[in-house]
Amino acid sequence: MEMHQVRYFLAVARTLNFTRAAEECNVAQPSLTRAVRQLEEELGGDLFRRERPHAQLTELGQRMLPLLRQCYDSALGARSLASAMKSGEVSTLRIALSDTIDVALVMPHLLELHGHYPSMDIKLLRGAAPQVAEHLKSGQAELAIAASLGDTWDRLDNWPLFTERFELITNSDHRLAARDTITFLELGAERMLMRRHCEHFEPLANLLRSQELDIDRAHEVSSECDLAAFIESGVGISFAPRSASTMSSFARAAVHGFDLKRTVFLYGVAGRQRTPVANMMLKMLRAADWSPYAN
């Protein structure tokens, strides 16, 4: 079944006249008649009763009319969508963020991009570092933002966005909340909260152990929201990246001698063609001012 056959059938069904249908479709009447006949052969019966000068739909034609109209409309819609996507009018931005990256970092850029592409869809994927790398490998994501993904795949392109330090986070009622600088000795009596989902979990744990802090008794959480809930409840204190906006309502302090930092990267796949929206997002993120987070 060809789409031009369906188009000719719908024209005849609308005009009930082969001659007028051929004029509407800008085709010679013998060509239109032949195409409709071929469609009838495929469907196994007459679609029209030829009663000159008019044509009438048969029972088969009446039953086929809504189905073929839907088929034709869907084909037109698919063609229109494909054309719009090719021109960049409609597209989907597929971006992955590691579990430790705050979506607030990219939200201004997403809003700006949406202004350029009002029909854009956004697919935001989450995961730990290995999952983020897999999202890129499989093509589920075109871009990703994370700390180091390690040597997981040699086709990963990366662009450093900023390097930030980790800060001590407590709730506003904590005894250390008003302190600008704290020593490791003062942390000895505190129950730590460890971010199991963080790419720097092991380096942080090793650093704290080196300062004789009892990390084996630390609480462990697997999301930034859970961490915020624990801190808010006064269950413990934690170290978190400076850019974590979920921690913005809490007290922050520097610990003397503590120097753990991370670099946040923008990732893509080398040699893989990107959609117009992904290309624009890449350019926006690379050109952005990340200095409020860098230190």
Backbone as CSV, one residue per row, in Angstrom:
resi,resn,N_x,N_y,N_z,CA_x,CA_y,CA_z,C_x,C_y,C_z
1,MET,0.848,-1.195,0.000,0.000,0.000,0.000,0.890,1.253,0.000
2,GLU,0.713,2.097,-0.976,1.486,3.323,-1.086,0.657,4.515,-0.593
3,MET,1.352,5.529,-0.042,0.643,6.674,0.494,-0.087,7.471,-0.592
4,HIS,0.466,7.471,-1.810,-0.241,8.213,-2.864,-1.550,7.522,-3.211
5,GLN,-1.612,6.202,-3.081,-2.867,5.487,-3.309,-3.906,5.887,-2.259
6,VAL,-3.465,5.963,-1.010,-4.373,6.358,0.071,-4.839,7.789,-0.145
7,ARG,-3.918,8.668,-0.553,-4.295,10.066,-0.800,-5.335,10.164,-1.898
8,TYR,-5.173,9.393,-2.982,-6.148,9.425,-4.077,-7.496,8.884,-3.614
9,PHE,-7.468,7.810,-2.825,-8.722,7.246,-2.309,-9.469,8.278,-1.474
10,LEU,-8.744,8.984,-0.592,-9.394,9.970,0.273,-9.965,11.126,-0.540
11,ALA,-9.285,11.504,-1.615,-9.790,12.579,-2.471,-11.084,12.165,-3.156
12,VAL,-11.136,10.934,-3.656,-12.361,10.452,-4.308,-13.486,10.326,-3.290
13,ALA,-13.151,9.846,-2.082,-14.166,9.694,-1.043,-14.739,11.051,-0.644
14,ARG,-13.935,12.089,-0.709,-14.386,13.426,-0.345,-15.220,14.072,-1.444
15,THR,-14.795,13.905,-2.696,-15.473,14.576,-3.810,-16.538,13.708,-4.451
16,LEU,-16.414,12.388,-4.260,-17.294,11.403,-4.914,-17.287,11.595,-6.428
17,ASN,-16.105,11.959,-6.935,-15.968,12.179,-8.371,-14.490,11.991,-8.737
18,PHE,-14.220,11.041,-9.629,-12.839,10.732,-9.995,-12.161,11.906,-10.711
19,THR,-12.909,12.623,-11.527,-12.320,13.729,-12.282,-11.906,14.858,-11.351
20,ARG,-12.816,15.246,-10.433,-12.482,16.325,-9.504,-11.367,15.904,-8.547
21,ALA,-11.365,14.651,-8.146,-10.309,14.151,-7.265,-8.954,14.235,-7.953
22,ALA,-8.921,13.903,-9.261,-7.660,13.978,-10.002,-7.184,15.421,-10.105
23,GLU,-8.116,16.363,-10.285,-7.744,17.772,-10.362,-7.183,18.256,-9.021
24,GLU,-7.818,17.842,-7.924,-7.344,18.238,-6.599,-5.936,17.703,-6.320
25,CYS,-5.684,16.487,-6.781,-4.392,15.838,-6.521,-3.346,16.197,-7.566
26,ASN,-3.774,17.012,-8.563,-2.856,17.449,-9.610,-2.220,16.256,-10.322
27,VAL,-3.074,15.325,-10.728,-2.609,14.119,-11.403,-3.615,13.782,-12.507
28,ALA,-3.153,13.098,-13.536,-4.058,12.694,-14.621,-5.059,11.675,-14.093
29,GLN,-6.321,11.770,-14.584,-7.354,10.880,-14.068,-7.016,9.403,-14.263
30,PRO,-6.460,8.981,-15.442,-6.130,7.550,-15.588,-5.140,7.077,-14.516
31,SER,-4.196,7.936,-14.146,-3.224,7.554,-13.112,-3.914,7.391,-11.765
32,LEU,-4.824,8.322,-11.445,-5.556,8.228,-10.185,-6.436,6.982,-10.164
33,THR,-7.143,6.741,-11.254,-8.025,5.569,-11.326,-7.219,4.279,-11.171
34,ARG,-6.067,4.229,-11.836,-5.224,3.036,-11.761,-4.725,2.807,-10.334
35,ALA,-4.332,3.879,-9.654,-3.835,3.748,-8.285,-4.935,3.262,-7.340
36,VAL,-6.152,3.793,-7.502,-7.267,3.350,-6.660,-7.587,1.893,-6.935
37,ARG,-7.519,1.474,-8.207,-7.771,0.086,-8.553,-6.730,-0.838,-7.919
38,GLN,-5.479,-0.417,-7.912,-4.425,-1.219,-7.280,-4.669,-1.355,-5.780
39,LEU,-5.156,-0.263,-5.155,-5.478,-0.313,-3.738,-6.626,-1.287,-3.488
40,GLU,-7.625,-1.274,-4.358,-8.750,-2.199,-4.215,-8.286,-3.648,-4.340
41,GLU,-7.351,-3.896,-5.233,-6.826,-5.257,-5.395,-6.092,-5.705,-4.129
42,GLU,-5.365,-4.790,-3.515,-4.652,-5.140,-2.289,-5.615,-5.418,-1.144
43,LEU,-6.716,-4.655,-1.085,-7.682,-4.813,0.002,-8.716,-5.901,-0.279
44,GLY,-8.741,-6.380,-1.501,-9.602,-7.521,-1.824,-11.044,-7.192,-2.117
45,GLY,-11.350,-5.995,-2.601,-12.732,-5.654,-2.938,-12.846,-4.230,-3.431
46,ASP,-13.996,-3.920,-4.041,-14.219,-2.562,-4.535,-14.431,-1.590,-3.373
47,LEU,-13.834,-0.415,-3.539,-14.016,0.637,-2.546,-15.099,1.614,-2.975
48,PHE,-15.355,1.668,-4.299,-16.360,2.587,-4.844,-17.263,1.848,-5.817
49,ARG,-18.502,2.306,-5.875,-19.393,1.948,-6.978,-19.292,3.070,-7.995
50,ARG,-18.840,2.733,-9.212,-18.664,3.743,-10.245,-20.000,4.013,-10.920
51,GLU,-20.652,5.089,-10.544,-21.943,5.469,-11.116,-21.788,6.873,-11.678
52,ARG,-21.339,6.939,-12.924,-21.052,8.230,-13.539,-22.261,9.154,-13.497
53,PRO,-22.018,10.442,-13.211,-20.714,11.095,-13.032,-20.196,10.990,-11.608
54,HIS,-20.932,10.273,-10.739,-20.546,10.226,-9.332,-20.022,8.836,-8.972
55,ALA,-19.381,8.791,-7.817,-18.919,7.523,-7.256,-19.463,7.428,-5.840
56,GLN,-19.786,6.237,-5.421,-20.310,6.021,-4.083,-19.443,4.998,-3.364
57,LEU,-19.214,5.232,-2.102,-18.442,4.283,-1.312,-19.212,2.985,-1.118
58,THR,-18.532,1.888,-1.303,-19.116,0.592,-0.979,-19.034,0.394,0.532
59,GLU,-19.587,-0.713,1.023,-19.488,-1.003,2.458,-18.024,-1.144,2.875
60,LEU,-17.225,-1.796,2.010,-15.804,-1.919,2.299,-15.153,-0.535,2.324
61,GLY,-15.537,0.314,1.368,-14.977,1.655,1.327,-15.323,2.455,2.572
62,GLN,-16.554,2.312,3.055,-16.977,3.032,4.255,-16.193,2.578,5.486
63,ARG,-15.930,1.260,5.540,-15.176,0.734,6.674,-13.699,1.135,6.609
64,MET,-13.188,1.217,5.395,-11.782,1.566,5.223,-11.511,3.055,5.385
65,LEU,-12.523,3.886,5.164,-12.325,5.334,5.147,-11.690,5.868,6.437
66,PRO,-12.240,5.595,7.634,-11.608,6.157,8.842,-10.216,5.578,9.103
67,LEU,-10.024,4.311,8.735,-8.723,3.685,8.967,-7.656,4.274,8.054
68,LEU,-8.011,4.435,6.771,-7.050,4.987,5.828,-6.812,6.475,6.069
69,ARG,-7.832,7.177,6.545,-7.647,8.590,6.873,-6.670,8.726,8.048
70,GLN,-6.845,7.867,9.044,-5.931,7.890,10.185,-4.506,7.528,9.757
71,CYS,-4.414,6.530,8.881,-3.111,6.111,8.375,-2.420,7.268,7.651
72,TYR,-3.168,7.962,6.817,-2.596,9.061,6.038,-2.217,10.236,6.932
73,ASP,-3.065,10.556,7.902,-2.765,11.650,8.823,-1.516,11.337,9.643
74,SER,-1.374,10.074,10.047,-0.196,9.675,10.821,1.065,9.794,9.987
75,ALA,0.952,9.415,8.705,2.117,9.516,7.817,2.525,10.971,7.629
76,LEU,1.529,11.851,7.459,1.833,13.277,7.328,2.469,13.826,8.606
77,GLY,1.923,13.390,9.745,2.473,13.837,11.012,3.913,13.384,11.201
78,ALA,4.188,12.142,10.820,5.543,11.614,10.942,6.501,12.383,10.041
79,ARG,6.059,12.679,8.827,6.907,13.420,7.898,7.168,14.834,8.411
80,SER,6.122,15.456,8.957,6.275,16.809,9.487,7.225,16.830,10.678
81,LEU,7.093,15.819,11.564,7.958,15.753,12.730,9.407,15.530,12.326
82,ALA,9.617,14.630,11.357,10.973,14.355,10.889,11.601,15.610,10.294
83,SER,10.804,16.352,9.529,11.316,17.585,8.925,11.663,18.613,9.993
84,ALA,10.789,18.718,11.009,11.025,19.691,12.075,12.262,19.327,12.886
85,MET,12.441,18.030,13.133,13.610,17.590,13.889,14.891,17.833,13.099
86,LYS,14.813,17.610,11.784,15.988,17.833,10.947,16.389,19.303,10.938
87,SER,15.399,20.173,10.949,15.684,21.611,10.926,15.955,22.169,12.318
88,GLY,15.734,21.327,13.345,15.980,21.774,14.708,14.780,22.426,15.363
89,GLU,13.638,22.473,14.684,12.455,23.092,15.261,11.921,22.260,16.424
90,VAL,12.006,20.946,16.305,11.573,20.040,17.360,12.712,19.072,17.602
91,SER,13.050,18.867,18.842,14.109,17.922,19.136,14.017,17.522,20.590
92,THR,14.825,16.543,20.947,14.877,16.067,22.319,16.298,16.223,22.839
93,LEU,16.431,16.884,23.972,17.724,16.981,24.630,17.825,15.833,25.616
94,ARG,18.786,14.963,25.402,19.005,13.804,26.271,20.310,14.022,27.021
95,ILE,20.176,14.307,28.308,21.340,14.656,29.112,21.331,13.856,30.407
96,ALA,22.488,13.386,30.811,22.619,12.605,32.041,23.395,13.411,33.076
97,LEU,22.946,13.338,34.321,23.644,13.968,35.438,23.986,12.889,36.460
98,SER,25.185,12.954,36.987,25.501,12.019,38.061,24.666,12.379,39.289
99,ASP,24.540,11.435,40.204,23.700,11.646,41.380,24.184,12.791,42.250
100,THR,25.444,13.201,42.085,25.990,14.267,42.928,25.947,15.642,42.262
101,ILE,25.396,15.709,41.057,25.292,16.992,40.353,23.901,17.574,40.572
102,ASP,23.856,18.773,41.080,22.590,19.451,41.350,22.003,19.951,40.035
103,VAL,20.741,19.629,39.785,20.099,20.063,38.543,20.021,21.584,38.453
104,ALA,20.094,22.255,39.603,20.073,23.721,39.600,21.245,24.299,38.817
105,LEU,22.335,23.539,38.675,23.482,24.019,37.918,23.150,24.232,36.448
106,VAL,22.285,23.380,35.906,21.985,23.452,34.471,20.624,24.069,34.172
107,MET,19.807,24.290,35.197,18.453,24.776,34.948,18.416,26.107,34.191
108,PRO,19.262,27.105,34.503,19.221,28.349,33.712,19.503,28.101,32.233
109,HIS,20.382,27.168,31.947,20.734,26.883,30.556,19.613,26.102,29.862
110,LEU,18.944,25.236,30.605,17.799,24.522,30.041,16.678,25.501,29.686
111,LEU,16.455,26.476,30.550,15.407,27.467,30.291,15.764,28.335,29.084
112,GLU,17.027,28.715,28.985,17.456,29.507,27.832,17.322,28.705,26.548
113,LEU,17.703,27.441,26.600,17.605,26.575,25.426,16.152,26.381,25.023
114,HIS,15.287,26.255,26.016,13.856,26.089,25.724,13.295,27.329,25.039
115,GLY,13.858,28.484,25.321,13.429,29.697,24.631,13.759,29.659,23.153
116,HIS,14.867,29.011,22.794,15.238,28.873,21.385,14.452,27.750,20.701
117,TYR,14.128,26.706,21.473,13.422,25.540,20.928,12.187,25.265,21.796
118,PRO,11.105,26.029,21.614,9.923,25.881,22.474,9.310,24.486,22.457
119,SER,9.503,23.750,21.363,8.923,22.405,21.269,9.884,21.324,21.744
120,MET,10.987,21.725,22.320,12.001,20.766,22.749,11.501,19.896,23.900
121,ASP,11.830,18.608,23.837,11.594,17.695,24.948,12.912,17.503,25.688
122,ILE,12.829,17.310,26.988,14.020,17.082,27.802,13.922,15.716,28.451
123,LYS,14.938,14.901,28.253,15.031,13.616,28.943,16.252,13.678,29.855
124,LEU,15.994,13.762,31.155,17.053,13.879,32.154,17.269,12.524,32.806
125,LEU,18.488,12.011,32.707,18.834,10.705,33.252,19.750,10.894,34.455
126,ARG,19.650,9.979,35.411,20.459,10.042,36.618,21.207,8.725,36.814
127,GLY,22.238,8.778,37.638,22.950,7.553,37.964,24.300,7.849,38.566
128,ALA,24.930,6.810,39.123,26.302,6.913,39.587,27.213,6.984,38.365
129,ALA,28.497,7.196,38.597,29.436,7.387,37.485,29.371,6.268,36.440
130,PRO,29.365,4.991,36.813,29.296,3.934,35.794,28.014,3.989,34.971
131,GLN,26.904,4.347,35.624,25.628,4.439,34.905,25.626,5.616,33.941
132,VAL,26.220,6.735,34.341,26.314,7.900,33.455,27.112,7.541,32.213
133,ALA,28.236,6.844,32.403,29.042,6.414,31.262,28.255,5.479,30.361
134,GLU,27.453,4.607,30.941,26.653,3.669,30.147,25.566,4.400,29.374
135,HIS,24.980,5.434,29.970,23.976,6.239,29.257,24.585,6.839,27.990
136,LEU,25.839,7.292,28.084,26.515,7.860,26.919,26.846,6.777,25.901
137,LYS,27.351,5.647,26.360,27.715,4.562,25.454,26.522,4.077,24.645
138,SER,25.404,3.888,25.329,24.217,3.322,24.687,23.479,4.316,23.815
139,GLY,23.835,5.607,23.906,23.138,6.620,23.132,21.891,7.150,23.812
140,GLN,21.614,6.686,25.041,20.457,7.225,25.764,20.664,8.693,26.115
141,ALA,21.928,9.094,26.254,22.256,10.495,26.530,23.289,10.969,25.524
142,GLU,23.141,12.219,25.085,24.120,12.819,24.185,25.193,13.572,24.962
143,LEU,24.784,14.129,26.094,25.697,14.878,26.940,25.552,14.381,28.373
144,ALA,26.571,14.613,29.165,26.503,14.244,30.579,27.336,15.230,31.380
145,ILE,26.946,15.401,32.644,27.714,16.227,33.575,27.975,15.382,34.813
146,ALA,29.243,15.265,35.163,29.631,14.441,36.303,31.044,14.812,36.703
147,ALA,31.443,14.338,37.869,32.857,14.390,38.211,33.547,13.295,37.398
148,SER,34.742,12.943,37.737,35.500,11.996,36.918,34.753,10.683,36.702
149,LEU,34.666,10.265,35.436,34.086,8.967,35.096,35.161,7.899,34.969
150,GLY,36.400,8.279,35.205,37.491,7.326,35.106,37.767,6.923,33.665
151,ASP,38.489,5.849,33.499,38.832,5.356,32.158,37.815,4.312,31.716
152,THR,36.543,4.691,31.766,35.489,3.733,31.452,35.333,3.492,29.958
153,TRP,35.719,4.477,29.126,35.521,4.357,27.680,36.428,5.356,26.989
154,ASP,37.177,4.883,25.992,38.144,5.781,25.356,37.525,6.737,24.350
155,ARG,36.213,6.641,24.106,35.550,7.549,23.169,34.892,8.737,23.855
156,LEU,35.109,8.875,25.146,34.502,9.989,25.862,35.321,11.263,25.675
157,ASP,34.649,12.304,25.194,35.222,13.649,25.218,34.846,14.291,26.542
158,ASN,35.720,15.113,27.093,35.346,15.811,28.320,35.917,17.220,28.321
159,TRP,35.135,18.123,28.916,35.529,19.524,29.048,35.338,19.921,30.511
160,PRO,36.406,20.296,31.216,36.248,20.707,32.620,35.437,22.000,32.725
161,LEU,34.463,22.019,33.611,33.642,23.206,33.826,34.146,24.023,35.015
162,PHE,34.371,23.377,36.147,34.899,24.080,37.313,35.431,23.062,38.325
163,THR,36.291,23.543,39.189,36.805,22.738,40.303,36.324,23.384,41.596
164,GLU,35.751,22.592,42.476,35.179,23.115,43.712,35.648,22.305,44.910
165,ARG,35.591,22.935,46.068,36.003,22.241,47.288,34.794,21.636,48.001
166,PHE,35.081,20.683,48.867,34.068,20.118,49.755,34.051,20.934,51.043
167,GLU,32.849,21.141,51.579,32.687,21.928,52.798,31.964,21.110,53.858
168,LEU,32.202,21.450,55.111,31.485,20.802,56.204,30.086,21.398,56.298
169,ILE,29.075,20.530,56.369,27.675,20.975,56.402,27.047,20.546,57.723
170,THR,26.404,21.485,58.411,25.664,21.185,59.642,24.332,21.928,59.597
171,ASN,23.400,21.541,60.446,22.175,22.342,60.520,22.438,23.600,61.345
172,SER,21.531,24.541,61.282,21.771,25.871,61.872,21.838,25.838,63.389
173,ASP,21.328,24.750,64.013,21.335,24.672,65.471,22.552,23.933,66.006
174,HIS,23.380,23.439,65.133,24.520,22.639,65.580,25.545,23.513,66.308
175,ARG,26.259,22.930,67.237,27.227,23.673,68.047,28.357,24.270,67.205
176,LEU,28.597,23.686,66.012,29.666,24.190,65.164,29.172,25.162,64.092
177,ALA,27.863,25.428,64.092,27.267,26.197,63.003,27.812,27.613,62.895
178,ALA,28.165,28.213,64.013,28.612,29.609,63.992,30.109,29.749,63.777
179,ARG,30.794,28.636,63.625,32.233,28.664,63.482,32.652,28.818,62.028
180,ASP,33.625,29.675,61.780,34.141,29.842,60.427,35.161,28.758,60.080
181,THR,35.978,28.405,61.062,37.001,27.384,60.855,36.957,26.392,62.007
182,ILE,37.090,25.111,61.654,36.963,24.031,62.627,38.172,23.120,62.474
183,THR,38.597,22.484,63.574,39.697,21.531,63.506,39.153,20.111,63.474
184,PHE,39.964,19.191,62.978,39.554,17.792,62.951,39.305,17.269,64.366
185,LEU,40.062,17.764,65.314,39.896,17.320,66.697,38.484,17.577,67.195
186,GLU,37.915,18.692,66.774,36.550,19.039,67.203,35.493,18.151,66.566
187,LEU,35.865,17.433,65.516,34.911,16.534,64.851,34.902,15.143,65.469
188,GLY,35.815,14.906,66.393,35.948,13.563,66.948,34.691,13.029,67.589
189,ALA,33.895,13.895,68.211,32.689,13.446,68.914,31.443,13.460,68.023
190,GLU,31.607,13.866,66.765,30.444,13.997,65.882,30.167,12.718,65.093
191,ARG,28.893,12.463,64.822,28.508,11.353,63.950,28.491,11.867,62.508
192,MET,29.323,11.263,61.676,29.434,11.707,60.296,28.360,11.055,59.436
193,LEU,27.985,11.777,58.394,27.085,11.259,57.349,27.905,11.113,56.076
194,MET,27.976,9.913,55.546,28.781,9.651,54.355,27.870,9.464,53.143
195,ARG,28.238,10.131,52.058,27.454,10.093,50.816,27.942,8.929,49.952
196,ARG,27.301,7.772,50.114,27.711,6.565,49.409,27.647,6.745,47.895
197,HIS,26.781,7.605,47.389,26.604,7.802,45.950,27.667,8.719,45.343
198,CYS,28.531,9.280,46.174,29.507,10.257,45.699,30.719,9.569,45.073
199,GLU,31.217,10.136,43.952,32.404,9.602,43.290,33.633,9.693,44.191
200,HIS,33.584,10.574,45.190,34.725,10.778,46.080,34.500,10.132,47.441
201,PHE,33.650,9.144,47.490,33.365,8.468,48.764,34.634,7.898,49.377
202,GLU,35.394,7.133,48.598,36.596,6.495,49.133,37.688,7.505,49.498
203,PRO,38.006,8.483,48.609,39.010,9.479,49.016,38.629,10.219,50.297
204,LEU,37.338,10.547,50.436,36.905,11.253,51.649,37.036,10.348,52.863
205,ALA,36.603,9.101,52.727,36.693,8.166,53.850,38.149,7.971,54.279
206,ASN,39.038,7.826,53.322,40.459,7.637,53.642,41.043,8.871,54.332
207,LEU,40.643,10.050,53.851,41.142,11.285,54.455,40.680,11.405,55.907
208,LEU,39.416,11.093,56.159,38.888,11.206,57.518,39.509,10.159,58.436
209,ARG,39.741,8.965,57.894,40.410,7.935,58.701,41.825,8.375,59.081
210,SER,42.473,9.050,58.133,43.837,9.508,58.416,43.877,10.521,59.554
211,GLN,42.720,11.130,59.837,42.620,12.088,60.941,42.007,11.438,62.177
212,GLU,41.983,10.098,62.164,41.523,9.290,63.295,40.061,9.530,63.642
213,LEU,39.240,9.827,62.617,37.798,9.915,62.826,37.184,8.545,62.605
214,ASP,36.177,8.211,63.412,35.581,6.868,63.387,34.551,6.771,62.256
215,ILE,35.043,6.519,61.043,34.154,6.439,59.883,33.319,5.160,59.892
216,ASP,33.799,4.128,60.610,33.047,2.871,60.660,31.699,3.045,61.354
217,ARG,31.548,4.093,62.150,30.274,4.355,62.831,29.457,5.431,62.115
218,ALA,29.917,5.817,60.924,29.201,6.871,60.189,27.901,6.334,59.609
219,HIS,26.911,7.212,59.510,25.696,6.880,58.764,25.996,6.998,57.273
220,GLU,25.315,6.218,56.458,25.490,6.304,55.007,24.156,6.604,54.346
221,VAL,24.179,7.531,53.382,22.975,7.869,52.603,23.319,7.734,51.128
222,SER,22.274,7.618,50.303,22.493,7.370,48.872,21.868,8.418,47.975
223,SER,21.491,9.558,48.527,20.977,10.651,47.700,21.159,11.964,48.445
224,GLU,21.188,13.051,47.682,21.340,14.373,48.295,20.116,14.740,49.124
225,CYS,18.939,14.313,48.682,17.714,14.616,49.441,17.730,13.923,50.801
226,ASP,18.189,12.662,50.818,18.280,11.952,52.092,19.302,12.615,53.006
227,LEU,20.412,13.046,52.421,21.432,13.721,53.215,20.861,14.977,53.861
228,ALA,20.127,15.765,53.085,19.529,16.995,53.616,18.558,16.686,54.752
229,ALA,17.784,15.622,54.598,16.814,15.264,55.639,17.525,14.868,56.935
230,PHE,18.640,14.132,56.815,19.391,13.723,58.007,19.993,14.946,58.712
231,ILE,20.587,15.835,57.927,21.208,17.022,58.529,20.147,17.907,59.187
232,GLU,19.026,18.092,58.500,17.937,18.908,59.043,17.452,18.358,60.384
233,SER,17.453,17.037,60.506,16.986,16.403,61.740,18.047,16.369,62.828
234,GLY,19.249,16.818,62.509,20.308,16.839,63.498,20.933,15.484,63.753
235,VAL,20.760,14.546,62.814,21.276,13.190,62.988,22.787,13.133,62.817
236,GLY,23.350,14.049,62.041,24.787,14.025,61.811,25.229,15.228,61.001
237,ILE,26.516,15.251,60.678,27.099,16.296,59.838,27.804,15.623,58.668
238,SER,28.104,16.410,57.636,28.669,15.786,56.445,29.560,16.766,55.694
239,PHE,30.320,16.202,54.740,31.061,17.011,53.777,30.359,16.884,52.433
240,ALA,30.143,18.002,51.766,29.461,17.999,50.474,30.068,19.066,49.573
241,PRO,29.925,18.913,48.256,30.476,19.913,47.323,29.813,21.271,47.498
242,ARG,30.553,22.297,47.190,30.064,23.668,47.343,28.831,23.938,46.491
243,SER,28.705,23.285,45.328,27.621,23.586,44.387,26.300,22.922,44.746
244,ALA,26.258,22.131,45.804,25.027,21.418,46.149,23.998,22.383,46.724
245,SER,23.020,22.777,45.914,22.034,23.760,46.382,21.104,23.177,47.439
246,THR,20.979,21.841,47.487,20.144,21.226,48.520,20.718,21.485,49.910
247,MET,21.999,21.878,49.964,22.647,22.175,51.240,22.664,23.671,51.541
248,SER,22.069,24.482,50.681,22.215,25.940,50.791,21.590,26.517,52.060
249,SER,20.606,25.821,52.623,19.947,26.350,53.819,20.684,25.979,55.104
250,PHE,21.767,25.228,54.993,22.508,24.784,56.168,23.766,25.625,56.378
251,ALA,24.330,25.497,57.555,25.582,26.189,57.867,26.739,25.457,57.204
252,ARG,27.709,26.229,56.729,28.886,25.665,56.080,30.127,26.210,56.763
253,ALA,31.143,25.367,56.799,32.382,25.810,57.435,33.561,25.084,56.811
254,ALA,34.720,25.692,56.918,35.955,25.061,56.461,36.594,24.338,57.640
255,VAL,37.220,23.210,57.362,37.933,22.452,58.385,39.431,22.625,58.133
256,HIS,40.132,23.061,59.140,41.562,23.330,58.996,42.303,22.059,58.592
257,GLY,43.055,22.146,57.483,43.817,21.002,57.002,43.047,20.089,56.066
258,PHE,41.775,20.391,55.851,40.952,19.569,54.947,40.985,20.199,53.556
259,ASP,41.430,19.435,52.572,41.576,19.990,51.217,41.153,18.958,50.175
260,LEU,39.882,18.644,50.166,39.336,17.723,49.160,38.555,18.531,48.138
261,LYS,38.891,18.354,46.861,38.212,19.059,45.778,37.780,18.073,44.701
262,ARG,36.878,18.533,43.867,36.495,17.734,42.703,36.368,18.658,41.504
263,THR,36.599,18.094,40.324,36.376,18.817,39.075,35.134,18.252,38.408
264,VAL,34.249,19.156,38.013,33.013,18.769,37.324,33.241,18.916,35.822
265,PHE,32.928,17.851,35.080,33.164,17.822,33.643,31.857,17.752,32.859
266,LEU,31.916,18.284,31.655,30.878,18.061,30.647,31.406,16.966,29.723
267,TYR,30.579,15.943,29.473,31.001,14.802,28.667,30.164,14.681,27.397
268,GLY,30.791,14.179,26.343,30.128,13.828,25.100,30.836,12.626,24.507
269,VAL,30.336,12.148,23.381,30.939,10.991,22.722,31.678,11.467,21.476
270,ALA,32.954,11.189,21.399,33.777,11.622,20.270,33.318,10.957,18.989
271,GLY,33.142,11.780,17.929,32.795,11.261,16.622,31.330,10.960,16.410
272,ARG,30.498,11.131,17.449,29.066,10.843,17.311,28.319,12.143,17.004
273,GLN,27.489,12.101,15.961,26.742,13.301,15.574,25.720,13.656,16.643
274,ARG,25.647,14.936,16.979,24.711,15.405,17.987,23.581,16.207,17.353
275,THR,22.439,16.238,18.019,21.299,17.019,17.554,21.614,18.503,17.723
276,PRO,20.884,19.373,17.004,21.112,20.817,17.161,20.968,21.300,18.598
277,VAL,19.990,20.761,19.337,19.806,21.223,20.718,20.972,20.784,21.597
278,ALA,21.490,19.589,21.356,22.639,19.123,22.141,23.873,19.962,21.830
279,ASN,24.063,20.303,20.564,25.200,21.147,20.194,25.109,22.518,20.847
280,MET,23.895,23.082,20.854,23.738,24.395,21.472,23.958,24.311,22.980
281,MET,23.445,23.254,23.604,23.632,23.080,25.041,25.106,22.937,25.370
282,LEU,25.826,22.195,24.562,27.263,22.014,24.773,27.979,23.367,24.735
283,LYS,27.666,24.176,23.741,28.300,25.485,23.609,27.944,26.392,24.787
284,MET,26.677,26.350,25.218,26.248,27.186,26.331,26.971,26.815,27.625
285,LEU,27.083,25.515,27.880,27.720,25.072,29.117,29.207,25.378,29.123
286,ARG,29.844,25.230,27.972,31.280,25.510,27.909,31.567,27.009,28.036
287,ALA,30.620,27.837,27.604,30.828,29.294,27.640,30.317,29.920,28.938
288,ALA,29.671,29.135,29.794,29.044,29.678,31.001,30.100,30.137,32.013
289,ASP,29.677,31.045,32.875,30.536,31.524,33.956,30.315,30.643,35.188
290,TRP,31.273,29.773,35.480,31.160,28.858,36.601,31.939,29.357,37.823
291,SER,32.404,30.586,37.767,33.250,31.099,38.835,32.581,31.104,40.231
292,PRO,31.238,31.224,40.335,30.646,31.184,41.683,30.898,29.869,42.423
293,TYR,31.187,28.794,41.678,31.430,27.511,42.296,32.912,27.170,42.395
294,ALA,33.701,27.754,41.541,35.121,27.396,41.458,35.899,27.981,42.636
295,ASN,36.887,27.253,43.083,37.784,27.763,44.126,39.047,26.898,44.167
